[in-house]
Amino acid sequence: MRYERKYKLDHLHPSAFEQAVRLHPASFRPIYTPRWVNNLYFDTPDFNAFHDNAAGVSQRVKHRLRWYGQPFAVIDNPILETKVKENLLGRKESFPMPRGPYPIGSLEGLLQQVRSRLGCGAELQPVLFNTYFRSYWATSNGRFRITIDSELQFGAYRTQAGRLLPYHFPAVVMEIKYEQEAEPESDFILQHFPFRQTKSSKYVMGVEVCYGAPA
């Protein structure tokens, strides 16, 4: 299980976060080439996962398909991810799916494989597209990792031609991630960032802008 400490600032260039990371006394360094991260989120017809997240339910589960790169309209090498949250701690289970490629307009076969893998039927539905540009950082010992996400874009699930991601958020989200065993060292890491922690779920953000607040 791991902690994910989040910071969200509106109308801020990602370089402001990156400068704070570079100047941190823990000596964070880039670990991967920055890349586009793409997601297709799933939920029930009643948006149970959304409501659990928005209400801060202590134990909750979220499912998504993730793939990387551009163009967004073609899914290559998708990974099915299940995120489990227990109070402040969470874990992620990942299951590689058949490589594809899958055009957004022809996803039914892939969706059936997702439902089969999770043991779900039609009660699990695709509801939200999301993409963002992510950079990756870590301390030299790898115990603390940081991701910085910008260019956040969202769209309600659809397969027809047109703009798949019509909503753009002028925000930057930074996440500090570390395993439960590293919690005693976290004060040193967290106290040197001049930002206030926030509750920031990209799934909740996207559902709210695409669907309003589902009843």
N, C-alpha and C positions, 0 to 999 in steps of 0.2 A: 504494500500500500504506500502511496505517496501523497505529499502535499502539493497543491498548486496555488500559489499566491498570485493574485491578478491585480493589474493596474490598468485602468482605461482612461485615456485623456482624449478629449475631443479637439479637433482642429489643431493638432500638433503634428509636426513633421517627425517621421520615425527617427531621424538623426538625433533628435533630442534624447530619446531613450538610449540610442546607441552610444552617445557621448557619455551618459551616466554609467552605462555598462563598462565602457572602455576605461573610465577613470576609477572604477571600483577597486578598493585595495585587495580584493580577492583575485584580481588579475583574470577576469573573464576574457576569453578569446573566441573568435568564430570557429565553429567546428564543421560546418557543412556549407556548401554553396547555397545562397538564398534561392527559394523556389516558390512557385505557386502551389498552394494546397487547396484541393477541391473536395467538397462534401455533398452527399445526399443524405438528409436526415429522415428517419422514420418515426412514426407515432401512431397512436390509435385514432379512430374517427373522432373521439372526444378529446384528443390532445392531452392524454393523461401524463405523458412525459413532460410536456410543456408546463402543465399546472403543478406537477410535483417540483419542478425546478424553480418556477417563479415563486412558489410558496416556501421554498427552502426545506422541503421534506428531507429528513435526515438520511433516509435510505432510498435511493432511486437508481434507475437504469435508463440508459439512452443508447440507441443503436444508430449507426451511420455507415455509409460506404465512403471510403476515402480513396482518392487517386491524386496524382501529381502532374504538374505541367500544363501546357496549353496546346491546342485550343480546348476550351472548357466543354464544347459540345460533343467531344468524343472521350469515352471512358476507357483508359488503358490500365491494365494491371490493378484492378480495384482490390481494396482490402476492406473486409467487413470488420468493424470495430464495435465492441460493446463496452461502454464506460459505466462502471459501477461506483456509486458514491455512498460512503458511510460516514455521516457527519462531516468532518473536515478532511477526511482521507478518501482517496479514490484509487482505482486500478483500471487498467485497460486490457481487454482481451482482443487479440487480433487474429483474423482468419483470412489468409489470401484466397481470393476467388479466381476462377478461370480467367486467363489473361485478357481476353477480348481481342480486338477493340469492340466497344459497344457504342454505336451512335445514340445520342440522347433520345431520338425518336423511335428506337427499337430496344427497349429495356425490359420487356416483359419476361424474357427468358432469364435474365440476370436477377430480376426481382423474385421470380419463383425460386431460384437457387438460394437467395437470401432468406426467404421465408422457410425453406426446407432446412437450411443450416441452423436457424434459430428455433425451429419447431413451432412456427407460427403460421397462421392462415391469413385470410383477408383482413383480420383485425389489425395487422401491421401494414401501414400504408406509407409510401413516399410522400413527404409533405414539403420539403424545403431544400433548395439549392443554395450553396454558399461557396465563395472562393475568397482567398486573401493571399498576400505576398508575405512570406515568412523568412526571417533570418534566425540563425541558431548560434548559441553561445554556451560556454561551459567553463568552469574552473579547471585548473590543471589536473586535479585529481578526479574530475568528473562527477563529484558528489552533488554539485549544484548546476542546473542547466537553466538557460533562459531562452525563450522564444519571443520575438517581436513581430507582431502581425499588423500589416497596413493594407490599404486598398480593399477594405472589406466590402463585399458585394453579395446581395441576396436576391432570391426570386422564389416565388411559390412553384412547387413542382408542376411541370408541364412538359409535354412532348411535342407540341406543335411548333412550327417555325415562328420565329419572332425573338424578342429579347428575353433570354432566359434569366438574366440577372439585372432587372431594371432598377434596383435600389442600391445606392452607394452610400456608405457611412464614412464621413470625414473624421475617423477616430483611429487611434493606435492602441493596441492591446499588448501589454507585456505580461508574460507569465514566468514566475520562478518556480521550478519544479525540483523536488528532492524527496528521497525516500524517508520513511518514518524514522529510520535509525539516525538520520542526520539532523533531526529536530534540535538537539542541544547546540548545534553550530549555527542555527538559522538566524539568531539575533544579530550576529556579526554581519551576516549577508544583508538582512533586511534593513538594518538601521542606517546603512550608507546610501540608500536610495531616497531622493528628495520628492517622492511621490506618495500619495495616499492609496492604500489598498482599496479595491472596489469589488463588488459582486458583479461579474461580467460573464454572462453566458452568450456565446454567439448564437446558439440555437434560440434562446429566448428573444434576443434582439431581432433575429430574422423573422420569427413567427409574428412578433408584434408589428413589425413594419409591413409584412405581407398579408397578414390576416386580421390585424387589429388584436384585441384581447379575446381569444376564443372562449366562449361560455362553457 
